Amino acid sequence: MGIMTAQFTLVIEANLAATAYGASISTTEPVAESDALELLDRIARGEAPEVYSLYKRGVTVRVSERQLIDISRGRATSTRQTRITLAEIASDRR
Protein backbone atom coordinates (compact mmCIF):
# COMPACT_ATOMS: atom_id res chain seq x y z
CA MET A 1 0.00 0.00 0.00
CA GLY A 2 1.53 3.35 -1.08
CA ILE A 3 1.76 6.56 0.85
CA MET A 4 -1.40 8.62 0.48
CA THR A 5 -1.03 12.24 -0.54
CA ALA A 6 -3.15 14.65 1.46
CA GLN A 7 -6.20 15.79 -0.47
CA PHE A 8 -8.21 18.95 0.12
CA THR A 9 -11.65 20.19 -0.82
CA LEU A 10 -13.57 23.44 -0.58
CA VAL A 11 -16.74 23.11 1.50
CA ILE A 12 -19.34 25.59 0.25
CA GLU A 13 -22.19 26.33 2.65
CA ALA A 14 -24.38 28.51 0.45
CA ASN A 15 -27.29 30.84 1.21
CA LEU A 16 -27.08 30.66 4.98
CA ALA A 17 -29.70 32.84 6.64
CA ALA A 18 -31.17 33.41 10.06
CA THR A 19 -34.13 31.24 9.07
CA ALA A 20 -31.82 28.47 7.74
CA TYR A 21 -34.23 27.75 4.87
CA GLY A 22 -32.75 27.27 1.42
CA ALA A 23 -29.18 26.57 2.52
CA SER A 24 -27.11 24.03 0.61
CA ILE A 25 -23.78 22.34 1.19
CA SER A 26 -21.45 21.19 -1.58
CA THR A 27 -17.79 20.32 -2.05
CA THR A 28 -15.29 20.53 -4.86
CA GLU A 29 -13.36 17.57 -6.22
CA PRO A 30 -10.36 16.56 -4.09
CA VAL A 31 -7.15 18.36 -5.08
CA ALA A 32 -3.73 19.17 -3.68
CA GLU A 33 -3.58 21.88 -1.02
CA SER A 34 -1.83 24.40 -3.30
CA ASP A 35 -4.53 23.94 -5.97
CA ALA A 36 -7.30 24.38 -3.39
CA LEU A 37 -5.71 27.60 -2.09
CA GLU A 38 -5.44 28.93 -5.63
CA LEU A 39 -9.09 28.09 -6.29
CA LEU A 40 -10.12 29.85 -3.07
CA ASP A 41 -8.27 32.97 -4.25
CA ARG A 42 -9.97 32.77 -7.66
CA ILE A 43 -13.38 32.51 -5.97
CA ALA A 44 -12.59 35.61 -3.87
CA ARG A 45 -11.86 37.55 -7.08
CA GLY A 46 -15.03 36.28 -8.76
CA GLU A 47 -13.02 34.25 -11.29
CA ALA A 48 -14.49 30.79 -10.62
CA PRO A 49 -18.24 30.97 -11.35
CA GLU A 50 -18.20 27.27 -12.23
CA VAL A 51 -17.61 26.62 -8.51
CA TYR A 52 -19.36 29.58 -6.85
CA SER A 53 -20.73 32.93 -8.05
CA LEU A 54 -20.33 35.83 -5.63
CA TYR A 55 -23.48 37.71 -4.64
CA LYS A 56 -24.13 40.57 -7.10
CA ARG A 57 -24.54 43.04 -4.24
CA GLY A 58 -22.35 42.21 -1.30
CA VAL A 59 -18.93 41.99 0.27
CA THR A 60 -16.50 39.08 0.48
CA VAL A 61 -14.30 38.84 3.56
CA ARG A 62 -11.31 36.59 4.17
CA VAL A 63 -11.68 35.16 7.67
CA SER A 64 -8.40 33.27 7.37
CA GLU A 65 -6.09 31.91 4.67
CA ARG A 66 -8.51 28.98 4.42
CA GLN A 67 -11.94 30.61 4.73
CA LEU A 68 -14.04 33.23 2.95
CA ILE A 69 -17.49 34.55 3.77
CA ASP A 70 -19.52 36.16 0.99
CA ILE A 71 -22.25 38.38 2.48
CA SER A 72 -25.16 39.66 0.43
CA ARG A 73 -26.20 43.28 0.79
CA GLY A 74 -29.89 42.93 0.19
CA ARG A 75 -32.73 44.11 2.36
CA ALA A 76 -31.96 43.68 6.04
CA THR A 77 -34.50 40.86 6.33
CA SER A 78 -33.05 38.92 3.40
CA THR A 79 -29.32 39.13 4.13
CA ARG A 80 -27.61 35.86 3.34
CA GLN A 81 -24.07 34.61 3.49
CA THR A 82 -22.04 31.82 1.97
CA ARG A 83 -19.10 30.34 3.85
CA ILE A 84 -16.33 28.70 1.81
CA THR A 85 -13.77 26.71 3.77
CA LEU A 86 -10.69 24.81 2.60
CA ALA A 87 -10.58 21.51 4.49
CA GLU A 88 -8.36 18.46 4.45
CA ILE A 89 -10.24 15.27 3.61
CA ALA A 90 -10.01 12.95 6.61
CA SER A 91 -11.91 10.03 5.06
CA ASP A 92 -13.42 9.56 1.61
CA ARG A 93 -15.97 6.73 1.38
CA ARG A 94 -17.02 7.06 -2.23
Secondary structure, DSSP 4 states (H G I P E B T S, - for coil): -PPPPP-EEEEEEEEE-TT-TT-EEEEPPPB-HHHHHHHHHHHHTT--TTT-PPPSSEEEEEEETTEEEEEE-S-GGG--EEEEEEEE-S----
